[in-house]
Amino acid sequence: MPFLMTFGDSNTHGTPPIVTRGEYHRFAPGVRWPHVCWRALGVGWELAEEGLPGRTAQFPDPVMGAHMNGQDGLKIALQSHGPVDVLTLMLGTNDVKARFSATPQAVTAGVAGLVDIALSLEMQARHGGFQVLLICPPPVAEVGPIAGEFLGATARSRGLAERYRDLAAARGIGFLDAGEIIEVSPQDGIHFEPEAHTTLGLAVAEAIGRL
């Protein structure tokens, strides 16, 4: 039975666009893009959703905690689930926050670390080999109640897709540029509306079929 694990941040978790800071909400399973993808893949697939709001590709967060660093999180996830057949990675949105001051090159370096963890001999052997699909999140829009945390993030996030694409090609893994098919919500400039979840989930299923 093929096994899909989706590793990411709040947009993989299913966080709706933020209206009021500090309130926790989550879309229902049928709305979230990992579930849309899972259903589109067809009967027989298993799914593990590994989306953590605030997760970065590489940075411990001084506000949200050191566990936001996706490097250790990915190791834990890959040792908790499986055997995995397909892993999707979609991170980078939180890395462009103002407090990290990370260039597109630095963000891509963090994502490269995640890819290398996934492709390591240890992890590949543990799962009997698995495919990786790298997804570049759509660019950030500096609007809404959390815009201050993302000062300058629009320009930084627009520099990610080309670099992620090159990284995927260099590592021989799949790639999907989410920014080509969806946009962030105008409500908070970070999260996805339900329609975007549907579009992305279907596109990820198609991309998995091409791996």
TATAGI-V242973 format. One record per residue. N is the residue number from 1. PSI is psi as a letter, one per 20 degrees, with the letter a starting at -180 (NA if undefined). OMEGA is omega in whole degrees, -180 to 180 (* if undefined). NEAR is the number of other C-alpha atoms within 8 Angstrom. Layout:
n=N psi=PSI omega=OMEGA near=NEAR
n=N psi=PSI omega=OMEGA near=NEAR
This chain:
n=1 psi=o omega=-177 near=5
n=2 psi=q omega=-172 near=9
n=3 psi=p omega=178 near=13
n=4 psi=p omega=172 near=14
n=5 psi=p omega=180 near=12
n=6 psi=o omega=-175 near=14
n=7 psi=p omega=-178 near=13
n=8 psi=b omega=-176 near=14
n=9 psi=b omega=-175 near=14
n=10 psi=h omega=179 near=13
n=11 psi=h omega=171 near=11
n=12 psi=h omega=176 near=17
n=13 psi=h omega=-179 near=14
n=14 psi=k omega=178 near=13
n=15 psi=p omega=177 near=13
n=16 psi=r omega=173 near=10
n=17 psi=p omega=-174 near=12
n=18 psi=p omega=174 near=10
n=19 psi=g omega=-180 near=8
n=20 psi=p omega=179 near=6
n=21 psi=q omega=175 near=7
n=22 psi=i omega=178 near=4
n=23 psi=p omega=179 near=5
n=24 psi=p omega=175 near=4
n=25 psi=q omega=177 near=6
n=26 psi=p omega=175 near=8
n=27 psi=q omega=176 near=9
n=28 psi=q omega=-178 near=7
n=29 psi=g omega=-177 near=6
n=30 psi=i omega=180 near=6
n=31 psi=h omega=-172 near=12
n=32 psi=p omega=-175 near=16
n=33 psi=h omega=177 near=14
n=34 psi=h omega=178 near=11
n=35 psi=h omega=176 near=12
n=36 psi=g omega=178 near=14
n=37 psi=g omega=-178 near=14
n=38 psi=g omega=179 near=14
n=39 psi=h omega=-178 near=8
n=40 psi=h omega=180 near=9
n=41 psi=h omega=176 near=8
n=42 psi=r omega=-176 near=7
n=43 psi=q omega=173 near=5
n=44 psi=i omega=-180 near=6
n=45 psi=q omega=169 near=11
n=46 psi=q omega=-177 near=9
n=47 psi=p omega=169 near=11
n=48 psi=o omega=178 near=9
n=49 psi=o omega=179 near=10
n=50 psi=m omega=178 near=11
n=51 psi=p omega=-180 near=14
n=52 psi=o omega=177 near=11
n=53 psi=p omega=-180 near=9
n=54 psi=i omega=-176 near=9
n=55 psi=p omega=175 near=15
n=56 psi=r omega=176 near=15
n=57 psi=h omega=-173 near=14
n=58 psi=i omega=-171 near=12
n=59 psi=p omega=164 near=11
n=60 psi=p omega=-174 near=10
n=61 psi=p omega=-178 near=10
n=62 psi=i omega=180 near=6
n=63 psi=g omega=-173 near=4
n=64 psi=i omega=176 near=7
n=65 psi=q omega=-179 near=8
n=66 psi=h omega=-178 near=9
n=67 psi=i omega=176 near=10
n=68 psi=i omega=177 near=14
n=69 psi=o omega=-176 near=14
n=70 psi=i omega=-178 near=13
n=71 psi=g omega=178 near=11
n=72 psi=h omega=-180 near=8
n=73 psi=h omega=-180 near=10
n=74 psi=g omega=177 near=12
n=75 psi=g omega=179 near=9
n=76 psi=g omega=-178 near=8
n=77 psi=g omega=-179 near=9
n=78 psi=h omega=176 near=10
n=79 psi=i omega=-179 near=7
n=80 psi=h omega=-174 near=6
n=81 psi=r omega=170 near=8
n=82 psi=a omega=5 near=9
n=83 psi=p omega=-178 near=8
n=84 psi=p omega=175 near=14
n=85 psi=h omega=179 near=12
n=86 psi=p omega=175 near=13
n=87 psi=p omega=171 near=13
n=88 psi=p omega=178 near=12
n=89 psi=o omega=175 near=11
n=90 psi=n omega=179 near=12
n=91 psi=r omega=179 near=15
n=92 psi=h omega=-180 near=14
n=93 psi=g omega=-179 near=12
n=94 psi=h omega=179 near=9
n=95 psi=h omega=-180 near=13
n=96 psi=j omega=173 near=16
n=97 psi=q omega=-177 near=14
n=98 psi=h omega=-174 near=10
n=99 psi=i omega=177 near=5
n=100 psi=h omega=178 near=8
n=101 psi=l omega=-175 near=7
n=102 psi=p omega=174 near=11
n=103 psi=r omega=174 near=8
n=104 psi=h omega=179 near=12
n=105 psi=g omega=-180 near=9
n=106 psi=g omega=177 near=8
n=107 psi=g omega=180 near=15
n=108 psi=h omega=177 near=13
n=109 psi=g omega=177 near=8
n=110 psi=g omega=178 near=10
n=111 psi=h omega=177 near=12
n=112 psi=h omega=176 near=9
n=113 psi=g omega=177 near=10
n=114 psi=g omega=179 near=12
n=115 psi=g omega=-179 near=10
n=116 psi=h omega=174 near=8
n=117 psi=g omega=-178 near=11
n=118 psi=h omega=-177 near=10
n=119 psi=i omega=-177 near=8
n=120 psi=q omega=-180 near=8
n=121 psi=h omega=-179 near=6
n=122 psi=g omega=-176 near=6
n=123 psi=h omega=179 near=12
n=124 psi=g omega=179 near=12
n=125 psi=h omega=-179 near=8
n=126 psi=h omega=-175 near=8
n=127 psi=j omega=-178 near=11
n=128 psi=k omega=-178 near=7
n=129 psi=p omega=176 near=10
n=130 psi=q omega=179 near=10
n=131 psi=q omega=179 near=10
n=132 psi=p omega=173 near=12
n=133 psi=o omega=177 near=15
n=134 psi=p omega=-179 near=13
n=135 psi=p omega=175 near=12
n=136 psi=p omega=180 near=15
n=137 psi=q omega=178 near=11
n=138 psi=q omega=-179 near=13
n=139 psi=q omega=178 near=11
n=140 psi=q omega=170 near=12
n=141 psi=p omega=-176 near=12
n=142 psi=m omega=-180 near=13
n=143 psi=r omega=171 near=10
n=144 psi=a omega=-169 near=11
n=145 psi=i omega=179 near=10
n=146 psi=j omega=-178 near=9
n=147 psi=h omega=-179 near=12
n=148 psi=h omega=178 near=7
n=149 psi=i omega=-175 near=8
n=150 psi=k omega=179 near=12
n=151 psi=p omega=-180 near=10
n=152 psi=j omega=-174 near=9
n=153 psi=h omega=-179 near=13
n=154 psi=g omega=-180 near=12
n=155 psi=g omega=-179 near=7
n=156 psi=g omega=-177 near=12
n=157 psi=h omega=178 near=14
n=158 psi=i omega=179 near=10
n=159 psi=j omega=-173 near=9
n=160 psi=g omega=-169 near=13
n=161 psi=g omega=-178 near=9
n=162 psi=g omega=-179 near=7
n=163 psi=h omega=176 near=11
n=164 psi=g omega=-180 near=12
n=165 psi=g omega=179 near=11
n=166 psi=h omega=179 near=8
n=167 psi=g omega=-180 near=10
n=168 psi=g omega=179 near=12
n=169 psi=g omega=-179 near=9
n=170 psi=h omega=-178 near=6
n=171 psi=i omega=178 near=7
n=172 psi=k omega=179 near=6
n=173 psi=r omega=179 near=11
n=174 psi=q omega=-180 near=13
n=175 psi=q omega=174 near=12
n=176 psi=p omega=176 near=11
n=177 psi=o omega=-178 near=12
n=178 psi=h omega=180 near=11
n=179 psi=i omega=177 near=10
n=180 psi=i omega=-174 near=6
n=181 psi=h omega=179 near=8
n=182 psi=r omega=174 near=10
n=183 psi=q omega=175 near=9
n=184 psi=r omega=-180 near=14
n=185 psi=p omega=174 near=11
n=186 psi=i omega=179 near=8
n=187 psi=g omega=-178 near=9
n=188 psi=i omega=174 near=17
n=189 psi=j omega=-176 near=14
n=190 psi=g omega=-171 near=10
n=191 psi=r omega=-174 near=13
n=192 psi=q omega=171 near=14
n=193 psi=r omega=-179 near=10
n=194 psi=h omega=-179 near=8
n=195 psi=h omega=178 near=7
n=196 psi=h omega=176 near=10
n=197 psi=g omega=180 near=13
n=198 psi=g omega=-179 near=12
n=199 psi=g omega=-179 near=11
n=200 psi=g omega=-179 near=13
n=201 psi=g omega=179 near=16
n=202 psi=h omega=179 near=12
n=203 psi=h omega=179 near=9
n=204 psi=h omega=177 near=10
n=205 psi=g omega=177 near=12
n=206 psi=g omega=-180 near=8
n=207 psi=h omega=176 near=12
n=208 psi=h omega=178 near=10
n=209 psi=h omega=-180 near=6
n=210 psi=i omega=-177 near=5
n=211 psi=NA omega=* near=8
